[in-house]
Amino acid sequence: QVQLVESGGGLVQVGGSLRLSCAASRIIFGTSTMGWYRQAPGKERELVADISSIGITNYADSVKGRFTISRDNAKNTVYLQMNSLKPEDTSVYYCNARTIVGSYWGQGTQVTVSS
């Protein structure tokens, strides 16, 4: 069964940093585009960043220059390094694996940025 396990969320002050991790099932990781999405209360889920199986990255305009997505294929893990955090970054962050047969989602991890 495909499994995505997230960690690293928490409470941080404005301007601080967090690193999110998502450990995925080996069977799908190597050929998947991995992504981070977020969904705040009352808002639609939005793409934050993604990275292809060969390392090509894509970022939302709102996080360019502040967030970095990376992957370690040996560990079947994708990371999101978040720097210069703002209150508007407060959200539940979800890991996503996109394959030719469908998409899979993690359980989500809460990130709260306080003023």
GITA-V312984 format. One record per backbone hydrogen bond with DSSP energy under -1.0 kcal/mol. NH is the residue of the N-H (numbers start at 1). CO is the residue of the C=O. E is the energy in kcal/mol with one decimal. If there is no record, write none. Layout:
# GITA-V312984
NH|CO|E  NH|CO|E
This chain:
# GITA-V312984
5|23|-2.4  7|21|-2.1  12|112|-2.6  14|114|-2.0  15|85|-3.2  16|13|-2.4  18|82|-2.1  20|80|-2.6  21|7|-2.6  22|78|-1.9  23|5|-2.6  24|76|-3.1  28|25|-1.3  29|25|-1.5  32|29|-1.6  33|98|-2.0  34|51|-2.4  35|96|-2.7  36|49|-3.1  37|94|-2.7  38|46|-2.2  39|92|-2.2  43|40|-2.4  46|38|-2.6  48|36|-2.9  49|36|-1.7  50|58|-2.1  51|34|-2.9  52|56|-2.6  55|52|-1.7  58|50|-2.0  60|48|-2.6  63|60|-1.7  66|63|-2.2  67|63|-2.2  68|81|-2.3  70|79|-1.7  72|77|-3.0  77|72|-1.8  78|22|-2.2  79|70|-2.9  80|20|-2.2  81|68|-2.9  82|18|-3.3  83|66|-1.8  85|16|-2.1  89|86|-2.1  90|87|-1.9  91|111|-2.1  92|39|-1.5  93|109|-2.9  94|37|-3.1  96|35|-2.6  97|104|-2.2  98|33|-2.7  99|102|-2.8  104|97|-2.2  106|95|-2.4  109|93|-2.1  111|91|-2.7  112|10|-2.6  114|12|-2.3
